[in-house]
Amino acid sequence: MKLSLARHRRPTAPRARHRGGPMARTRRLAGRRVLLILSHGSGAALLLVLLVCLANGVVNLRADIQTDEGELAYLEARYAAHLAEWNRISARETIVPRAREELGLVLPEEPGPVLVLRREETSSSPSVLARVLDSVGGGGSHVPAVAAQERRP
């Protein structure tokens, strides 16, 4: 049987182990705990600041998007109004009367028949157009003759 003297021994000074009193602790343990609390606290504060900055950035961007959408709708409406005005001004019904009033131009109602004479080709083979006209009635050779007869008084 082993005797343990620690159980029966009564220390003369119960706090002799802690020389600085009941609140004294080693510096190493106290420094770690304070450092740990400070680092976690500053990290949490930093995360909170970053979240607030991110939330403010999102709110600002949403406000910018709404502003841009409003400006886009305004510009599209303005473009449509300018396009309608351009179409109205550039229409023939607007240009012809304005040219008559401001410039004094006269526009014939309907042009008469327009006759275009073409020179005879010097090559020996007839052109495709001449061959087509000859095959459908010979209109190519009769046009200059008819035109020459109309010029006579």
Phi and psi in degrees as a GROMACS rama.xvg file:
@    title "Ramachandran Plot"
@    xaxis  label "Phi"
@    yaxis  label "Psi"
@TYPE xy
-97.7692  135.272  LYS-2
-97.6008  134.787  LEU-3
-108.397  120.167  SER-4
-86.3787  -15.7896  LEU-5
-67.8131  -29.1467  ALA-6
-76.534  -34.9608  ARG-7
-92.103  -14.9605  HIS-8
-80.0264  133.636  ARG-9
-107.19  120.751  ARG-10
-69.9805  143.141  PRO-11
-75.2664  -36.8481  THR-12
-122.851  103.625  ALA-13
-63.6702  -23.591  PRO-14
-110.668  30.6816  ARG-15
-73.3908  -25.1809  ALA-16
-66.749  -37.6757  ARG-17
-99.5243  104.584  HIS-18
-78.7395  -18.5255  ARG-19
-93.7247  3.48601  GLY-20
106.338  -177.272  GLY-21
-68.4169  -22.7402  PRO-22
-94.6978  -4.93838  MET-23
-76.7967  137.39  ALA-24
-136.624  171.053  ARG-25
-73.1137  149.134  THR-26
-67.3757  -34.4257  ARG-27
-61.7779  -46.1574  ARG-28
-69.7764  -43.9953  LEU-29
-66.0815  -39.9528  ALA-30
-65.4079  -37.9663  GLY-31
-67.1798  -41.9787  ARG-32
-66.666  -44.5721  ARG-33
-65.8323  -42.9751  VAL-34
-62.158  -40.6855  LEU-35
-64.2096  -44.196  LEU-36
-65.8668  -43.9764  ILE-37
-64.7477  -40.8743  LEU-38
-67.6886  -42.0991  SER-39
-66.4776  -39.2001  HIS-40
-65.5221  -45.0233  GLY-41
-69.1103  -35.1059  SER-42
-64.6298  -42.1229  GLY-43
-65.214  -40.8039  ALA-44
-64.2851  -40.4874  ALA-45
-63.8971  -42.4522  LEU-46
-63.8086  -39.1519  LEU-47
-64.7055  -42.5706  LEU-48
-63.4861  -41.9312  VAL-49
-65.5273  -39.0157  LEU-50
-65.9906  -39.835  LEU-51
-64.9896  -43.101  VAL-52
-62.633  -41.1146  CYS-53
-64.5354  -43.4358  LEU-54
-64.0834  -40.7564  ALA-55
-64.9976  -38.6515  ASN-56
-63.7446  -41.4108  GLY-57
-64.1948  -43.2924  VAL-58
-63.3591  -42.9954  VAL-59
-64.1668  -40.8171  ASN-60
-67.1317  -37.7282  LEU-61
-64.5996  -39.7509  ARG-62
-64.837  -40.0994  ALA-63
-63.4777  -39.2235  ASP-64
-64.0891  -43.4401  ILE-65
-63.5446  -40.6066  GLN-66
-63.4447  -44.652  THR-67
-65.2639  -37.0407  ASP-68
-65.7622  -38.9275  GLU-69
-63.8135  -43.3631  GLY-70
-65.3396  -37.594  GLU-71
-63.4932  -44.2134  LEU-72
-63.2449  -40.5698  ALA-73
-63.1518  -45.8248  TYR-74
-66.5967  -36.7895  LEU-75
-65.1301  -40.6031  GLU-76
-66.0858  -40.4544  ALA-77
-65.6866  -40.492  ARG-78
-62.5886  -42.8143  TYR-79
-63.256  -39.3601  ALA-80
-66.117  -41.7294  ALA-81
-65.592  -38.7171  HIS-82
-65.3897  -41.6342  LEU-83
-64.2901  -40.9582  ALA-84
-63.7678  -42.158  GLU-85
-62.4675  -44.6242  TRP-86
-63.1495  -37.811  ASN-87
-67.8549  -42.6056  ARG-88
-73.5276  -36.1228  ILE-89
-88.8964  4.96225  SER-90
-72.4112  149.739  ALA-91
-61.2226  -34.2202  ARG-92
-65.4324  -21.9268  GLU-93
-94.8594  -38.2544  THR-94
-69.5435  -44.0717  ILE-95
-64.4786  -50.4388  VAL-96
-63.1131  -36.3837  PRO-97
-67.08  -39.1675  ARG-98
-65.9783  -36.3324  ALA-99
-66.8112  -41.8542  ARG-100
-72.8691  -50.6234  GLU-101
-82.9445  -38.1354  GLU-102
-106.332  -13.7428  LEU-103
73.3857  26.8579  GLY-104
-79.5935  148.037  LEU-105
-115.622  128.826  VAL-106
-113.041  119.521  LEU-107
-66.1951  146.239  PRO-108
-63.8166  -59.5346  GLU-109
-132.236  129.736  GLU-110
-70.3308  145.791  PRO-111
-74.6613  -174.062  GLY-112
-65.2747  136.144  PRO-113
-107.71  126.893  VAL-114
-114.191  126.039  LEU-115
-116.359  122.016  VAL-116
-98.2017  141.95  LEU-117
-119.084  143.963  ARG-118
-71.7247  151.163  ARG-119
-71.6238  141.934  GLU-120
-77.6314  146.18  GLU-121
-91.282  -10.8717  THR-122
-75.1962  158.646  SER-123
-76.1788  -29.0022  SER-124
-92.7047  133.95  SER-125
-70.7824  153.215  PRO-126
-72.8836  168.552  SER-127
-62.9585  -40.6338  VAL-128
-63.9061  -41.4697  LEU-129
-64.9362  -39.489  ALA-130
-66.4558  -37.8532  ARG-131
-66.3453  -44.6268  VAL-132
-63.8222  -38.1701  LEU-133
-65.8081  -36.3295  ASP-134
-74.4179  -24.5494  SER-135
-100.076  8.81571  VAL-136
139.508  4.49439  GLY-137
71.4778  32.4565  GLY-138
-65.3491  -22.8228  GLY-139
-69.4549  -32.5439  GLY-140
-89.1495  -21.5321  SER-141
-87.148  -21.833  HIS-142
-64.5804  -48.5093  VAL-143
-63.4817  -32.6405  PRO-144
-68.6242  -42.0234  ALA-145
-66.0451  -40.6722  VAL-146
-65.9601  -36.7144  ALA-147
-68.2243  -34.786  ALA-148
-71.1795  -32.3214  GLN-149
-72.3617  -25.8658  GLU-150
-75.2667  -20.7934  ARG-151
-71.9522  142.732  ARG-152
